[in-house]
Amino acid sequence: MTDKELLTIVGGGITATFINSIARLINTVLDLGRNVGNAIQMVVSGRKC
């Protein structure tokens, strides 16, 4: 392919892989928030495992 032809190529839009990775990122952030919140709550209340 020539450089001119390569410039006309348009990539795909939102794919299932992209949506899946965003969903995993959101779940990871939520789990991290739960763990941090639980740790803060345990420190404030003085409880230990």
Contacts in CASP RR format, 6 or more apart in sequence:
PFRMAT RR
TARGET T0000
AUTHOR 0000-0000-0000
METHOD contacts of the structure
MODEL  1
MTDKELLTIVGGGITATFINSIARLINTVLDLGRNVGNAIQMVVSGRKC
42 48 0 8 1.000
42 49 0 8 1.000
END
